[in-house]
């Protein structure tokens, strides 16, 4: 028969006591945990590495938009935690397919504070002549003198309109302004953008008025204004004094036998006022331009 050892009396009494049993079981539990932890620490490294999923930290290569050349990036480091709080590192070579994809940054051009963005505006309206021949008048009505004619198909820029909308102020190919009847014009564009222009008062009989006729290119660095003075029959008037003025500067020229005057050698591209100081006249304003000869004639109203 086998040998039967008796349980010591102190241990038997301790097991019968409820409090002693709890203390004994707790002590046994902690002894088992300490023994397991020591055995875990003694395992080989490769055995612990296979028990947890490594966390890969990848640094993305800088974008090409940088002004300086990108620095060489070292291989990322893999960190894998373990239950014993010991950290094990492992080097992993990152490939392009493993890098996360990110949208390229959007760079906005810096703008000054308070600056307004440029917006495109609709083109200025123009008018196409539909009649075979159409008179260009000095005012919005048939009572005004016709000083020129335009032909069918001519395209003219519309600068204004009268209050009734029946007459349009246009800019002719010669550079002068006149009025055309709306019913003979095909408008292209938004006519509401055109301002309402107050019609000038009719020129009384016998009064002279100026009108821009044309311009000619001249040699570089020159600015000239010339023209003629006509009576009500269309004849040039000799010996007429023509005055040109800009601010406090002025000069006078006298027409020749054909009624022509000339102001050559002007040196400032400003607005000049032309008038006939010795005759009833409505002054005419014209802006001087470099490399151009501007023709401004004066006519006597019948």
C-alpha angles and dihedrals in degrees: 000000000000123000115261116206119206121234110247114258095237091053093047090051091048093052092050090054111083096212092048091052092056092049091048094050092047091051091049091050095053091046089055092049093050091050091050093049092051090050091049093053091053094058119108118267096244091056092057094045092059092056098068135043111247119235111226118212110200126186114209119230111253118260120261091242091079114111094221123061111262116260120241110266121220121229112276121252124236117217121197121183123216132202091251091060089245112138121220121193128206129184117231125186109229118220127203091251091056095052115100116249119238131178115256113258118257115228118204122205109247114244131196116261113259094016117137121230117241116251129192116247128207116264118264112265119256134194128226117208112236099179121084093239125005128187119234108217133195093236142018100280146051090257088072122090118261108227100171144012135225127201135224114289095023113141115215131181113244112226102170149345136219125248094265094049091228095110130050128203110223139180112236126215090258090059098252125125124237145152129256131188111259095221092065095048128083107211119215112194138017108322091190089074090063113094123234108252123207110233115240118244114263115265110253116238114277095019119123121228131186127235133183109238110177146313134237131202115246135182118299118278097026132112121188139173120194138159149140137258116225131189123224090276093056096254123137114250116218124210097030117145113230118194127204121193140178117177107311095342121092142160137188130221128186123221118245128227091291093049094254126142131186138200106190127173099037111170107192127064094220136123112284125197116219122198144154104239095190098048137050103273144157108229118239125212123211133169117234117231132196118252092014137107110210120203117209118174130193120220131192114230112236 
